């Protein structure tokens, strides 16, 4: 399976990464909220720890509303690029709808050069929409803004000299968007919620898909991945060359019960503030089941879950969200440590191709 | 415990009258409960445009947030054109899909005659179920003839309202206790 274009080598097994939405929330156990400055420093520190633990990827999201600190996520990524040397980095996600694709490409190509070819872009449509007003866009153009600008971004990635015209940006005539990334090309993904509807758009366009998931059985998300690959085939693309990545809650503790108990208040309170609704306890409790998509539990339980998902999805990368809702930094550190020492070696051992084994 | 009453129409006075009576019973019987009545006639609420309710401003945000923060809701609604009024439907449309998960919802219905008795059963309950409410199955249906000059003059209605209030509080307390006992997080 050739995925070199996306800097992926499936023969090495499932990639494992971390992502942060850059949320800036109080620790529900203490009610204390660290400063935005401290939170940003901790995010950079988290990326360094992820690299030291041998993880493959680290990404930072863009959100413009209250309770977030990484509005300027590309700036944070530039700092991470400088603070690390091996780990791949990216955005999760960049809201291309309300940005100029030319500027976004300039920023990320620059980060790619600073990081010596480690940068990727994941583009999303935003689940909250305050940024439309903040940045001067009309919410009624929600879908069109994304589709047009995402198309332009992909075009800039493919072509060094651009001729383009559209509805939401001044036309480009023989425009050169520079600098170019280290290898001439950036991996650009489309972020997709759990439903097949937007996965189909990604598949049809032949764009790699990053699928976010909250809770529920993994098998539900399999349908979305199937729909993506089927749409890719219909669009004339070879699905076996298109990477799929998944992203969701992660928390490890000694026992599964302990992990569920410790992380729940962070998720519940955090989601209330950022999304308007807490996380249902029933759904959370079902997270203990191996078949649940939520990677919360003991190290052994998480290994089993991720392998179960990998067998079902055949995906190339999983990224874990373990810092949501004011998780104190010592817990973040502990989680990364356990990933590095216990979870990652097992995942790689069971998902990497053995010598002589073919696709 | 927070209970929010909604008077779901901006027309007329019967639903507001019925809700005032209901809220009075609630406050007298359960003085420890935090009670708010939202009369939609008192607010300028915009139509839902699909955004997360946190992204609205002013009255729209206030009303949506107040509903979301409630442990239980008592919905007061008239029947308009063989259905619920658009003002009330708009409140539902402003909220997330599973907005009423872990909330108890009961209904007080006003109407001109008995002809529309099944409208809440067939039109309001399916919406509440879809939004994951724990529904108090029995609603109080109040007709024109039960009112006189902004008061309810039928003792049977008053007794039924008392029972509705009691059911609402009892179910809310019970479900909270069950959830508490079921999970250790």
Interface residues (C-beta under 8 A of the other chain):
Chain A: X65 X127 X128 X129 X130 X139 X257 X260 X261 X264 X265 X275 X276 X277 X280 X281 X284 X285
Chain B: X49 X51 X52 X53 X54 X55 X68 X96 X98 X99 X101 X102 X179 X182 X183 X184 X185
